[in-house]
Amino acid sequence: MTTSSDHEQDVENMVQRLTPNANKIYQLSGTQKFELPKEDVKIANVFQAVEVAKRNFTVFAWGLADTTLEDVFIK
């Protein structure tokens, strides 16, 4: 998710509310990437959380991606 740098903590709080088992992969100039365990999170809840976040602050970009086969072999 990409927001202004002022809202990085808001994004992190949102993700932690979705699942305390979230793992931050990186954070750079307002862009943050998290890894969420599939068994802990429903996609509908992610969409709902992002919609609520968009009402509270500007979200420039966000996305979801499934684990790639390459990631599986690397881990």
N, CA, C and O atoms as a Tripos MOL2 file, in Angstrom:
@<TRIPOS>MOLECULE
protein
  300   299    75     0     0
PROTEIN
NO_CHARGES

@<TRIPOS>ATOM
      1 N           0.8470   -1.1620    0.0000 N.3       1 MET1
      2 CA          0.0000    0.0000    0.0000 C.3       1 MET1
      3 C           0.8940    1.2270    0.0000 C.2       1 MET1
      4 O           1.9130    1.2820    0.6900 O.2       1 MET1
      5 N           0.4870    2.2050   -0.7890 N.am      2 THR2
      6 CA          1.2360    3.4600   -0.8560 C.3       2 THR2
      7 C           0.3550    4.6060   -0.3820 C.2       2 THR2
      8 O          -0.7420    4.8220   -0.8960 O.2       2 THR2
      9 N           0.8510    5.3240    0.5950 N.am      3 THR3
     10 CA          0.1890    6.5070    1.1480 C.3       3 THR3
     11 C           1.2610    7.5760    1.3240 C.2       3 THR3
     12 O           2.4210    7.3650    0.9690 O.2       3 THR3
     13 N           0.8740    8.7080    1.8640 N.am      4 SER4
     14 CA          1.9060    9.6780    2.2310 C.3       4 SER4
     15 C           2.6460    9.1250    3.4470 C.2       4 SER4
     16 O           2.1180    8.2920    4.1830 O.2       4 SER4
     17 N           3.8460    9.5890    3.6430 N.am      5 SER5
     18 CA          4.6590    9.1140    4.7700 C.3       5 SER5
     19 C           3.9970    9.3780    6.1160 C.2       5 SER5
     20 O           4.2740    8.6870    7.0960 O.2       5 SER5
     21 N           3.1200   10.3790    6.1620 N.am      6 ASP6
     22 CA          2.4160   10.7200    7.4040 C.3       6 ASP6
     23 C           1.4810    9.6080    7.8830 C.2       6 ASP6
     24 O           1.1460    9.5470    9.0650 O.2       6 ASP6
     25 N           1.0630    8.7370    6.9790 N.am      7 HIS7
     26 CA          0.0600    7.7180    7.3200 C.3       7 HIS7
     27 C           0.6160    6.2970    7.3470 C.2       7 HIS7
     28 O          -0.1490    5.3320    7.3320 O.2       7 HIS7
     29 N           1.9220    6.1640    7.3870 N.am      8 GLU8
     30 CA          2.5140    4.8250    7.4300 C.3       8 GLU8
     31 C           2.0740    4.0560    8.6740 C.2       8 GLU8
     32 O           1.7880    2.8610    8.5960 O.2       8 GLU8
     33 N           2.0190    4.7300    9.8110 N.am      9 GLN9
     34 CA          1.6060    4.0560   11.0420 C.3       9 GLN9
     35 C           0.1300    3.6580   10.9770 C.2       9 GLN9
     36 O          -0.2540    2.6190   11.5140 O.2       9 GLN9
     37 N          -0.6990    4.4790   10.3210 N.am     10 ASP10
     38 CA         -2.1160    4.1270   10.1530 C.3      10 ASP10
     39 C          -2.2650    2.8320    9.3530 C.2      10 ASP10
     40 O          -3.0910    1.9790    9.6790 O.2      10 ASP10
     41 N          -1.4590    2.7000    8.3080 N.am     11 VAL11
     42 CA         -1.4890    1.4830    7.4870 C.3      11 VAL11
     43 C          -1.0420    0.2880    8.3150 C.2      11 VAL11
     44 O          -1.6710   -0.7700    8.2790 O.2      11 VAL11
     45 N           0.0320    0.4540    9.0510 N.am     12 GLU12
     46 CA          0.5240   -0.6490    9.8760 C.3      12 GLU12
     47 C          -0.5230   -1.0640   10.9140 C.2      12 GLU12
     48 O          -0.7100   -2.2560   11.1570 O.2      12 GLU12
     49 N          -1.2000   -0.1030   11.5230 N.am     13 ASN13
     50 CA         -2.2540   -0.4110   12.4870 C.3      13 ASN13
     51 C          -3.4040   -1.1660   11.8260 C.2      13 ASN13
     52 O          -3.9480   -2.1060   12.4050 O.2      13 ASN13
     53 N          -3.7720   -0.7560   10.6150 N.am     14 MET14
     54 CA         -4.8400   -1.4230    9.8770 C.3      14 MET14
     55 C          -4.4890   -2.8920    9.6250 C.2      14 MET14
     56 O          -5.3160   -3.7830    9.8180 O.2      14 MET14
     57 N          -3.2610   -3.1230    9.1940 N.am     15 VAL15
     58 CA         -2.8200   -4.4910    8.9100 C.3      15 VAL15
     59 C          -2.7830   -5.3200   10.1840 C.2      15 VAL15
     60 O          -3.1750   -6.4870   10.1700 O.2      15 VAL15
     61 N          -2.3260   -4.7480   11.2690 N.am     16 GLN16
     62 CA         -2.2770   -5.4740   12.5390 C.3      16 GLN16
     63 C          -3.6810   -5.8150   13.0490 C.2      16 GLN16
     64 O          -3.8670   -6.8260   13.7250 O.2      16 GLN16
     65 N          -4.6670   -4.9710   12.7250 N.am     17 ARG17
     66 CA         -6.0450   -5.2960   13.1000 C.3      17 ARG17
     67 C          -6.5710   -6.4640   12.2640 C.2      17 ARG17
     68 O          -7.3670   -7.2690   12.7460 O.2      17 ARG17
     69 N          -6.1250   -6.5520   11.0160 N.am     18 LEU18
     70 CA         -6.5280   -7.6780   10.1750 C.3      18 LEU18
     71 C          -5.9670   -8.9890   10.7210 C.2      18 LEU18
     72 O          -6.6780   -9.9900   10.8110 O.2      18 LEU18
     73 N          -4.6950   -8.9730   11.0810 N.am     19 THR19
     74 CA         -4.0640  -10.1410   11.6850 C.3      19 THR19
     75 C          -2.8010   -9.7270   12.4290 C.2      19 THR19
     76 O          -1.9540   -9.0280   11.8730 O.2      19 THR19
     77 N          -2.6740  -10.1450   13.6580 N.am     20 PRO20
     78 CA         -1.4420   -9.8410   14.4020 C.3      20 PRO20
     79 C          -0.2440  -10.6380   13.8780 C.2      20 PRO20
     80 O           0.8950  -10.3750   14.2620 O.2      20 PRO20
     81 N          -0.5050  -11.6090   13.0050 N.am     21 ASN21
     82 CA          0.5660  -12.4290   12.4340 C.3      21 ASN21
     83 C           1.1340  -11.8560   11.1370 C.2      21 ASN21
     84 O           1.8950  -12.5270   10.4400 O.2      21 ASN21
     85 N           0.7650  -10.6210   10.8150 N.am     22 ALA22
     86 CA          1.2870   -9.9830    9.6040 C.3      22 ALA22
     87 C           2.7810   -9.7140    9.7600 C.2      22 ALA22
     88 O           3.2700   -9.4350   10.8550 O.2      22 ALA22
     89 N           3.4760   -9.8050    8.6580 N.am     23 ASN23
     90 CA          4.9150   -9.5840    8.6390 C.3      23 ASN23
     91 C           5.2230   -8.4720    7.6410 C.2      23 ASN23
     92 O           4.9050   -8.6010    6.4590 O.2      23 ASN23
     93 N           5.8410   -7.3740    8.1030 N.am     24 LYS24
     94 CA          6.1990   -6.2880    7.1890 C.3      24 LYS24
     95 C           7.4330   -6.7030    6.3920 C.2      24 LYS24
     96 O           8.4730   -7.0370    6.9610 O.2      24 LYS24
     97 N           7.3030   -6.6760    5.0790 N.am     25 ILE25
     98 CA          8.4000   -7.0570    4.1810 C.3      25 ILE25
     99 C           9.3210   -5.8660    3.9420 C.2      25 ILE25
    100 O          10.5420   -5.9830    4.0450 O.2      25 ILE25
    101 N           8.7250   -4.7170    3.6230 N.am     26 TYR26
    102 CA          9.5400   -3.5060    3.4900 C.3      26 TYR26
    103 C           8.6920   -2.2550    3.6550 C.2      26 TYR26
    104 O           7.4630   -2.2930    3.5910 O.2      26 TYR26
    105 N           9.3940   -1.1390    3.8720 N.am     27 GLN27
    106 CA          8.7760    0.1760    4.0290 C.3      27 GLN27
    107 C           9.7240    1.1830    3.4000 C.2      27 GLN27
    108 O          10.8910    1.2660    3.7820 O.2      27 GLN27
    109 N           9.2200    1.9550    2.4310 N.am     28 LEU28
    110 CA         10.0570    2.9200    1.7470 C.3      28 LEU28
    111 C           9.2070    4.0810    1.2510 C.2      28 LEU28
    112 O           8.3650    3.8970    0.3720 O.2      28 LEU28
    113 N           9.4110    5.2610    1.7950 N.am     29 SER29
    114 CA          8.7610    6.5020    1.3400 C.3      29 SER29
    115 C           7.2490    6.3750    1.1810 C.2      29 SER29
    116 O           6.7000    6.7600    0.1490 O.2      29 SER29
    117 N           6.5860    5.8460    2.1780 N.am     30 GLY30
    118 CA          5.1310    5.7490    2.1340 C.3      30 GLY30
    119 C           4.6030    4.4530    1.5420 C.2      30 GLY30
    120 O           3.4030    4.1880    1.6180 O.2      30 GLY30
    121 N           5.4660    3.6470    0.9600 N.am     31 THR31
    122 CA          5.0610    2.3560    0.4100 C.3      31 THR31
    123 C           5.4600    1.2560    1.3780 C.2      31 THR31
    124 O           6.6110    1.1700    1.8060 O.2      31 THR31
    125 N           4.4940    0.4230    1.7140 N.am     32 GLN32
    126 CA          4.7450   -0.6820    2.6340 C.3      32 GLN32
    127 C           4.2080   -1.9700    2.0250 C.2      32 GLN32
    128 O           3.1840   -1.9770    1.3420 O.2      32 GLN32
    129 N           4.9110   -3.0380    2.2840 N.am     33 LYS33
    130 CA          4.4830   -4.3570    1.8110 C.3      33 LYS33
    131 C           4.4510   -5.2920    3.0050 C.2      33 LYS33
    132 O           5.3940   -5.3610    3.7930 O.2      33 LYS33
    133 N           3.3300   -6.0180    3.1200 N.am     34 PHE34
    134 CA          3.1340   -6.9510    4.2250 C.3      34 PHE34
    135 C           2.8360   -8.3370    3.6900 C.2      34 PHE34
    136 O           2.2920   -8.4980    2.5970 O.2      34 PHE34
    137 N           3.1980   -9.3200    4.4700 N.am     35 GLU35
    138 CA          2.8550  -10.7090    4.1770 C.3      35 GLU35
    139 C           1.8180  -11.1290    5.2170 C.2      35 GLU35
    140 O           2.0570  -11.0320    6.4200 O.2      35 GLU35
    141 N           0.6640  -11.5980    4.7370 N.am     36 LEU36
    142 CA         -0.4270  -11.9920    5.6240 C.3      36 LEU36
    143 C          -0.6940  -13.4890    5.4570 C.2      36 LEU36
    144 O          -0.8200  -13.9670    4.3290 O.2      36 LEU36
    145 N          -0.7790  -14.2240    6.5460 N.am     37 PRO37
    146 CA         -1.0970  -15.6510    6.4380 C.3      37 PRO37
    147 C          -2.5150  -15.8450    5.8910 C.2      37 PRO37
    148 O          -3.4670  -15.2550    6.4040 O.2      37 PRO37
    149 N          -2.6520  -16.6690    4.8560 N.am     38 LYS38
    150 CA         -3.9600  -16.8890    4.2350 C.3      38 LYS38
    151 C          -4.9940  -17.4050    5.2200 C.2      38 LYS38
    152 O          -6.1650  -17.0340    5.1520 O.2      38 LYS38
    153 N          -4.5620  -18.2570    6.1280 N.am     39 GLU39
    154 CA         -5.5220  -18.8550    7.0510 C.3      39 GLU39
    155 C          -6.0600  -17.8540    8.0660 C.2      39 GLU39
    156 O          -7.0670  -18.1260    8.7190 O.2      39 GLU39
    157 N          -5.4130  -16.7090    8.2110 N.am     40 ASP40
    158 CA         -5.8310  -15.7010    9.1880 C.3      40 ASP40
    159 C          -6.7480  -14.6250    8.6150 C.2      40 ASP40
    160 O          -7.4640  -13.9590    9.3630 O.2      40 ASP40
    161 N          -6.7310  -14.4480    7.2870 N.am     41 VAL41
    162 CA         -7.3760  -13.2780    6.6960 C.3      41 VAL41
    163 C          -8.2970  -13.6750    5.5470 C.2      41 VAL41
    164 O          -7.9480  -14.5090    4.7110 O.2      41 VAL41
    165 N          -9.4830  -13.0580    5.5230 N.am     42 LYS42
    166 CA        -10.3880  -13.2150    4.3900 C.3      42 LYS42
    167 C         -10.1800  -12.0220    3.4620 C.2      42 LYS42
    168 O         -10.0240  -10.8900    3.9210 O.2      42 LYS42
    169 N         -10.1810  -12.2790    2.1730 N.am     43 ILE43
    170 CA         -9.9600  -11.2030    1.1950 C.3      43 ILE43
    171 C         -11.0130  -10.1090    1.3540 C.2      43 ILE43
    172 O         -10.6970   -8.9270    1.2220 O.2      43 ILE43
    173 N         -12.2440  -10.4830    1.6310 N.am     44 ALA44
    174 CA        -13.3070   -9.4910    1.8080 C.3      44 ALA44
    175 C         -12.9830   -8.5290    2.9440 C.2      44 ALA44
    176 O         -13.2950   -7.3410    2.8590 O.2      44 ALA44
    177 N         -12.3580   -9.0340    4.0050 N.am     45 ASN45
    178 CA        -11.9800   -8.1660    5.1250 C.3      45 ASN45
    179 C         -10.8820   -7.1850    4.7300 C.2      45 ASN45
    180 O         -10.8560   -6.0520    5.2120 O.2      45 ASN45
    181 N          -9.9840   -7.6110    3.8620 N.am     46 VAL46
    182 CA         -8.9180   -6.7200    3.3750 C.3      46 VAL46
    183 C          -9.5430   -5.5850    2.5590 C.2      46 VAL46
    184 O          -9.2090   -4.4180    2.7620 O.2      46 VAL46
    185 N         -10.4500   -5.9290    1.6380 N.am     47 PHE47
    186 CA        -11.1070   -4.9070    0.8260 C.3      47 PHE47
    187 C         -11.8730   -3.9220    1.7150 C.2      47 PHE47
    188 O         -11.8260   -2.7120    1.4930 O.2      47 PHE47
    189 N         -12.5660   -4.4400    2.7070 N.am     48 GLN48
    190 CA        -13.3160   -3.5730    3.6160 C.3      48 GLN48
    191 C         -12.3800   -2.6530    4.3960 C.2      48 GLN48
    192 O         -12.6730   -1.4660    4.5420 O.2      48 GLN48
    193 N         -11.2750   -3.1690    4.8950 N.am     49 ALA49
    194 CA        -10.3120   -2.3580    5.6500 C.3      49 ALA49
    195 C          -9.7160   -1.2580    4.7740 C.2      49 ALA49
    196 O          -9.5210   -0.1330    5.2330 O.2      49 ALA49
    197 N          -9.4320   -1.5790    3.5280 N.am     50 VAL50
    198 CA         -8.8620   -0.5780    2.6170 C.3      50 VAL50
    199 C          -9.8990    0.5100    2.3150 C.2      50 VAL50
    200 O          -9.5530    1.6900    2.2510 O.2      50 VAL50
    201 N         -11.1490    0.1270    2.1310 N.am     51 GLU51
    202 CA        -12.1970    1.1270    1.8780 C.3      51 GLU51
    203 C         -12.3400    2.0790    3.0650 C.2      51 GLU51
    204 O         -12.5090    3.2840    2.8760 O.2      51 GLU51
    205 N         -12.2740    1.5580    4.2620 N.am     52 VAL52
    206 CA        -12.3330    2.4060    5.4560 C.3      52 VAL52
    207 C         -11.1080    3.3230    5.5040 C.2      52 VAL52
    208 O         -11.2290    4.5090    5.8100 O.2      52 VAL52
    209 N          -9.9390    2.7730    5.2020 N.am     53 ALA53
    210 CA         -8.7090    3.5760    5.2050 C.3      53 ALA53
    211 C          -8.7970    4.7100    4.1880 C.2      53 ALA53
    212 O          -8.3630    5.8290    4.4620 O.2      53 ALA53
    213 N          -9.3590    4.4220    3.0130 N.am     54 LYS54
    214 CA         -9.4690    5.4380    1.9650 C.3      54 LYS54
    215 C         -10.3740    6.5960    2.3810 C.2      54 LYS54
    216 O         -10.2400    7.7060    1.8640 O.2      54 LYS54
    217 N         -11.2820    6.3460    3.3010 N.am     55 ARG55
    218 CA        -12.1330    7.4320    3.8110 C.3      55 ARG55
    219 C         -11.3830    8.3030    4.8120 C.2      55 ARG55
    220 O         -11.7320    9.4670    5.0050 O.2      55 ARG55
    221 N         -10.3570    7.7480    5.4470 N.am     56 ASN56
    222 CA         -9.6240    8.4600    6.4940 C.3      56 ASN56
    223 C          -8.3600    9.1600    6.0080 C.2      56 ASN56
    224 O          -7.9370   10.1540    6.5980 O.2      56 ASN56
    225 N          -7.7570    8.6530    4.9410 N.am     57 PHE57
    226 CA         -6.5550    9.2650    4.3740 C.3      57 PHE57
    227 C          -6.3950    8.8200    2.9290 C.2      57 PHE57
    228 O          -7.0340    7.8650    2.4870 O.2      57 PHE57
    229 N          -5.5350    9.5210    2.2010 N.am     58 THR58
    230 CA         -5.3380    9.2240    0.7870 C.3      58 THR58
    231 C          -4.5020    7.9650    0.6160 C.2      58 THR58
    232 O          -3.4090    7.8430    1.1690 O.2      58 THR58
    233 N          -5.0360    7.0390   -0.1560 N.am     59 VAL59
    234 CA         -4.3200    5.8200   -0.5270 C.3      59 VAL59
    235 C          -3.9980    5.9620   -2.0100 C.2      59 VAL59
    236 O          -4.9030    5.9660   -2.8440 O.2      59 VAL59
    237 N          -2.7260    6.0770   -2.3390 N.am     60 PHE60
    238 CA         -2.3230    6.2690   -3.7280 C.3      60 PHE60
    239 C          -2.4110    4.9710   -4.5140 C.2      60 PHE60
    240 O          -2.7900    4.9790   -5.6850 O.2      60 PHE60
    241 N          -2.0690    3.8660   -3.8860 N.am     61 ALA61
    242 CA         -2.1010    2.5650   -4.5560 C.3      61 ALA61
    243 C          -2.1140    1.4640   -3.5090 C.2      61 ALA61
    244 O          -1.6030    1.6340   -2.4010 O.2      61 ALA61
    245 N          -2.7010    0.3400   -3.8740 N.am     62 TRP62
    246 CA         -2.6600   -0.8310   -3.0090 C.3      62 TRP62
    247 C          -2.9230   -2.0580   -3.8660 C.2      62 TRP62
    248 O          -3.4400   -1.9480   -4.9780 O.2      62 TRP62
    249 N          -2.5760   -3.1980   -3.3620 N.am     63 GLY63
    250 CA         -2.7920   -4.4130   -4.1300 C.3      63 GLY63
    251 C          -2.6310   -5.6510   -3.2760 C.2      63 GLY63
    252 O          -2.0940   -5.6170   -2.1690 O.2      63 GLY63
    253 N          -3.1180   -6.7460   -3.8330 N.am     64 LEU64
    254 CA         -2.9860   -8.0610   -3.2190 C.3      64 LEU64
    255 C          -2.3070   -8.9770   -4.2180 C.2      64 LEU64
    256 O          -2.5410   -8.8750   -5.4230 O.2      64 LEU64
    257 N          -1.4830   -9.8550   -3.7300 N.am     65 ALA65
    258 CA         -0.8320  -10.8340   -4.6020 C.3      65 ALA65
    259 C          -0.7310  -12.1510   -3.8510 C.2      65 ALA65
    260 O          -0.4880  -12.1880   -2.6440 O.2      65 ALA65
    261 N          -0.9230  -13.2200   -4.5920 N.am     66 ASP66
    262 CA         -0.7610  -14.5480   -4.0120 C.3      66 ASP66
    263 C           0.7230  -14.9020   -4.0360 C.2      66 ASP66
    264 O           1.4930  -14.3430   -4.8170 O.2      66 ASP66
    265 N           1.1060  -15.8160   -3.1900 N.am     67 THR67
    266 CA          2.4980  -16.2600   -3.1570 C.3      67 THR67
    267 C           2.8490  -16.9040   -4.4900 C.2      67 THR67
    268 O           2.1000  -17.7360   -5.0000 O.2      67 THR67
    269 N           3.9800  -16.5200   -5.0470 N.am     68 THR68
    270 CA          4.4080  -17.1100   -6.3090 C.3      68 THR68
    271 C           5.1150  -18.4430   -6.0450 C.2      68 THR68
    272 O           5.5500  -18.7170   -4.9260 O.2      68 THR68
    273 N           5.2190  -19.2440   -7.0660 N.am     69 LEU69
    274 CA          5.9200  -20.5170   -6.9410 C.3      69 LEU69
    275 C           7.3860  -20.2770   -6.5930 C.2      69 LEU69
    276 O           7.9840  -21.0450   -5.8380 O.2      69 LEU69
    277 N           7.9570  -19.2210   -7.1390 N.am     70 GLU70
    278 CA          9.3480  -18.8660   -6.8180 C.3      70 GLU70
    279 C           9.4960  -18.5750   -5.3230 C.2      70 GLU70
    280 O          10.4440  -19.0370   -4.6880 O.2      70 GLU70
    281 N           8.5430  -17.7970   -4.7570 N.am     71 ASP71
    282 CA          8.5910  -17.5090   -3.3230 C.3      71 ASP71
    283 C           8.5190  -18.7690   -2.4850 C.2      71 ASP71
    284 O           9.1920  -18.8830   -1.4610 O.2      71 ASP71
    285 N           7.7020  -19.7130   -2.9200 N.am     72 VAL72
    286 CA          7.5720  -20.9820   -2.1900 C.3      72 VAL72
    287 C           8.9070  -21.7020   -2.1470 C.2      72 VAL72
    288 O           9.3160  -22.1890   -1.0930 O.2      72 VAL72
    289 N           9.5930  -21.7780   -3.2830 N.am     73 PHE73
    290 CA         10.8770  -22.4850   -3.3150 C.3      73 PHE73
    291 C          11.9680  -21.7450   -2.5620 C.2      73 PHE73
    292 O          12.8310  -22.3740   -1.9500 O.2      73 PHE73
    293 N          11.9420  -20.4030   -2.5960 N.am     74 ILE74
    294 CA         12.9440  -19.6220   -1.8850 C.3      74 ILE74
    295 C          12.8120  -19.8160   -0.3820 C.2      74 ILE74
    296 O          13.8110  -19.9340    0.3270 O.2      74 ILE74
    297 N          11.5640  -19.8490    0.1040 N.am     75 LYS75
    298 CA         11.3380  -19.9900    1.5440 C.3      75 LYS75
    299 C          11.4850  -21.4270    1.9620 C.2      75 LYS75
    300 O          11.3310  -21.7460    3.1410 O.2      75 LYS75
@<TRIPOS>BOND
     1     1     2 1
     2     2     3 1
     3     3     4 2
     4     3     5 am
     5     5     6 1
     6     6     7 1
     7     7     8 2
     8     7     9 am
     9     9    10 1
    10    10    11 1
    11    11    12 2
    12    11    13 am
    13    13    14 1
    14    14    15 1
    15    15    16 2
    16    15    17 am
    17    17    18 1
    18    18    19 1
    19    19    20 2
    20    19    21 am
    21    21    22 1
    22    22    23 1
    23    23    24 2
    24    23    25 am
    25    25    26 1
    26    26    27 1
    27    27    28 2
    28    27    29 am
    29    29    30 1
    30    30    31 1
    31    31    32 2
    32    31    33 am
    33    33    34 1
    34    34    35 1
    35    35    36 2
    36    35    37 am
    37    37    38 1
    38    38    39 1
    39    39    40 2
    40    39    41 am
    41    41    42 1
    42    42    43 1
    43    43    44 2
    44    43    45 am
    45    45    46 1
    46    46    47 1
    47    47    48 2
    48    47    49 am
    49    49    50 1
    50    50    51 1
    51    51    52 2
    52    51    53 am
    53    53    54 1
    54    54    55 1
    55    55    56 2
    56    55    57 am
    57    57    58 1
    58    58    59 1
    59    59    60 2
    60    59    61 am
    61    61    62 1
    62    62    63 1
    63    63    64 2
    64    63    65 am
    65    65    66 1
    66    66    67 1
    67    67    68 2
    68    67    69 am
    69    69    70 1
    70    70    71 1
    71    71    72 2
    72    71    73 am
    73    73    74 1
    74    74    75 1
    75    75    76 2
    76    75    77 am
    77    77    78 1
    78    78    79 1
    79    79    80 2
    80    79    81 am
    81    81    82 1
    82    82    83 1
    83    83    84 2
    84    83    85 am
    85    85    86 1
    86    86    87 1
    87    87    88 2
    88    87    89 am
    89    89    90 1
    90    90    91 1
    91    91    92 2
    92    91    93 am
    93    93    94 1
    94    94    95 1
    95    95    96 2
    96    95    97 am
    97    97    98 1
    98    98    99 1
    99    99   100 2
   100    99   101 am
   101   101   102 1
   102   102   103 1
   103   103   104 2
   104   103   105 am
   105   105   106 1
   106   106   107 1
   107   107   108 2
   108   107   109 am
   109   109   110 1
   110   110   111 1
   111   111   112 2
   112   111   113 am
   113   113   114 1
   114   114   115 1
   115   115   116 2
   116   115   117 am
   117   117   118 1
   118   118   119 1
   119   119   120 2
   120   119   121 am
   121   121   122 1
   122   122   123 1
   123   123   124 2
   124   123   125 am
   125   125   126 1
   126   126   127 1
   127   127   128 2
   128   127   129 am
   129   129   130 1
   130   130   131 1
   131   131   132 2
   132   131   133 am
   133   133   134 1
   134   134   135 1
   135   135   136 2
   136   135   137 am
   137   137   138 1
   138   138   139 1
   139   139   140 2
   140   139   141 am
   141   141   142 1
   142   142   143 1
   143   143   144 2
   144   143   145 am
   145   145   146 1
   146   146   147 1
   147   147   148 2
   148   147   149 am
   149   149   150 1
   150   150   151 1
   151   151   152 2
   152   151   153 am
   153   153   154 1
   154   154   155 1
   155   155   156 2
   156   155   157 am
   157   157   158 1
   158   158   159 1
   159   159   160 2
   160   159   161 am
   161   161   162 1
   162   162   163 1
   163   163   164 2
   164   163   165 am
   165   165   166 1
   166   166   167 1
   167   167   168 2
   168   167   169 am
   169   169   170 1
   170   170   171 1
   171   171   172 2
   172   171   173 am
   173   173   174 1
   174   174   175 1
   175   175   176 2
   176   175   177 am
   177   177   178 1
   178   178   179 1
   179   179   180 2
   180   179   181 am
   181   181   182 1
   182   182   183 1
   183   183   184 2
   184   183   185 am
   185   185   186 1
   186   186   187 1
   187   187   188 2
   188   187   189 am
   189   189   190 1
   190   190   191 1
   191   191   192 2
   192   191   193 am
   193   193   194 1
   194   194   195 1
   195   195   196 2
   196   195   197 am
   197   197   198 1
   198   198   199 1
   199   199   200 2
   200   199   201 am
   201   201   202 1
   202   202   203 1
   203   203   204 2
   204   203   205 am
   205   205   206 1
   206   206   207 1
   207   207   208 2
   208   207   209 am
   209   209   210 1
   210   210   211 1
   211   211   212 2
   212   211   213 am
   213   213   214 1
   214   214   215 1
   215   215   216 2
   216   215   217 am
   217   217   218 1
   218   218   219 1
   219   219   220 2
   220   219   221 am
   221   221   222 1
   222   222   223 1
   223   223   224 2
   224   223   225 am
   225   225   226 1
   226   226   227 1
   227   227   228 2
   228   227   229 am
   229   229   230 1
   230   230   231 1
   231   231   232 2
   232   231   233 am
   233   233   234 1
   234   234   235 1
   235   235   236 2
   236   235   237 am
   237   237   238 1
   238   238   239 1
   239   239   240 2
   240   239   241 am
   241   241   242 1
   242   242   243 1
   243   243   244 2
   244   243   245 am
   245   245   246 1
   246   246   247 1
   247   247   248 2
   248   247   249 am
   249   249   250 1
   250   250   251 1
   251   251   252 2
   252   251   253 am
   253   253   254 1
   254   254   255 1
   255   255   256 2
   256   255   257 am
   257   257   258 1
   258   258   259 1
   259   259   260 2
   260   259   261 am
   261   261   262 1
   262   262   263 1
   263   263   264 2
   264   263   265 am
   265   265   266 1
   266   266   267 1
   267   267   268 2
   268   267   269 am
   269   269   270 1
   270   270   271 1
   271   271   272 2
   272   271   273 am
   273   273   274 1
   274   274   275 1
   275   275   276 2
   276   275   277 am
   277   277   278 1
   278   278   279 1
   279   279   280 2
   280   279   281 am
   281   281   282 1
   282   282   283 1
   283   283   284 2
   284   283   285 am
   285   285   286 1
   286   286   287 1
   287   287   288 2
   288   287   289 am
   289   289   290 1
   290   290   291 1
   291   291   292 2
   292   291   293 am
   293   293   294 1
   294   294   295 1
   295   295   296 2
   296   295   297 am
   297   297   298 1
   298   298   299 1
   299   299   300 2
@<TRIPOS>SUBSTRUCTURE
     1 MET1         2 RESIDUE 1 A MET
     2 THR2         6 RESIDUE 1 A THR
     3 THR3        10 RESIDUE 1 A THR
     4 SER4        14 RESIDUE 1 A SER
     5 SER5        18 RESIDUE 1 A SER
     6 ASP6        22 RESIDUE 1 A ASP
     7 HIS7        26 RESIDUE 1 A HIS
     8 GLU8        30 RESIDUE 1 A GLU
     9 GLN9        34 RESIDUE 1 A GLN
    10 ASP10       38 RESIDUE 1 A ASP
    11 VAL11       42 RESIDUE 1 A VAL
    12 GLU12       46 RESIDUE 1 A GLU
    13 ASN13       50 RESIDUE 1 A ASN
    14 MET14       54 RESIDUE 1 A MET
    15 VAL15       58 RESIDUE 1 A VAL
    16 GLN16       62 RESIDUE 1 A GLN
    17 ARG17       66 RESIDUE 1 A ARG
    18 LEU18       70 RESIDUE 1 A LEU
    19 THR19       74 RESIDUE 1 A THR
    20 PRO20       78 RESIDUE 1 A PRO
    21 ASN21       82 RESIDUE 1 A ASN
    22 ALA22       86 RESIDUE 1 A ALA
    23 ASN23       90 RESIDUE 1 A ASN
    24 LYS24       94 RESIDUE 1 A LYS
    25 ILE25       98 RESIDUE 1 A ILE
    26 TYR26      102 RESIDUE 1 A TYR
    27 GLN27      106 RESIDUE 1 A GLN
    28 LEU28      110 RESIDUE 1 A LEU
    29 SER29      114 RESIDUE 1 A SER
    30 GLY30      118 RESIDUE 1 A GLY
    31 THR31      122 RESIDUE 1 A THR
    32 GLN32      126 RESIDUE 1 A GLN
    33 LYS33      130 RESIDUE 1 A LYS
    34 PHE34      134 RESIDUE 1 A PHE
    35 GLU35      138 RESIDUE 1 A GLU
    36 LEU36      142 RESIDUE 1 A LEU
    37 PRO37      146 RESIDUE 1 A PRO
    38 LYS38      150 RESIDUE 1 A LYS
    39 GLU39      154 RESIDUE 1 A GLU
    40 ASP40      158 RESIDUE 1 A ASP
    41 VAL41      162 RESIDUE 1 A VAL
    42 LYS42      166 RESIDUE 1 A LYS
    43 ILE43      170 RESIDUE 1 A ILE
    44 ALA44      174 RESIDUE 1 A ALA
    45 ASN45      178 RESIDUE 1 A ASN
    46 VAL46      182 RESIDUE 1 A VAL
    47 PHE47      186 RESIDUE 1 A PHE
    48 GLN48      190 RESIDUE 1 A GLN
    49 ALA49      194 RESIDUE 1 A ALA
    50 VAL50      198 RESIDUE 1 A VAL
    51 GLU51      202 RESIDUE 1 A GLU
    52 VAL52      206 RESIDUE 1 A VAL
    53 ALA53      210 RESIDUE 1 A ALA
    54 LYS54      214 RESIDUE 1 A LYS
    55 ARG55      218 RESIDUE 1 A ARG
    56 ASN56      222 RESIDUE 1 A ASN
    57 PHE57      226 RESIDUE 1 A PHE
    58 THR58      230 RESIDUE 1 A THR
    59 VAL59      234 RESIDUE 1 A VAL
    60 PHE60      238 RESIDUE 1 A PHE
    61 ALA61      242 RESIDUE 1 A ALA
    62 TRP62      246 RESIDUE 1 A TRP
    63 GLY63      250 RESIDUE 1 A GLY
    64 LEU64      254 RESIDUE 1 A LEU
    65 ALA65      258 RESIDUE 1 A ALA
    66 ASP66      262 RESIDUE 1 A ASP
    67 THR67      266 RESIDUE 1 A THR
    68 THR68      270 RESIDUE 1 A THR
    69 LEU69      274 RESIDUE 1 A LEU
    70 GLU70      278 RESIDUE 1 A GLU
    71 ASP71      282 RESIDUE 1 A ASP
    72 VAL72      286 RESIDUE 1 A VAL
    73 PHE73      290 RESIDUE 1 A PHE
    74 ILE74      294 RESIDUE 1 A ILE
    75 LYS75      298 RESIDUE 1 A LYS
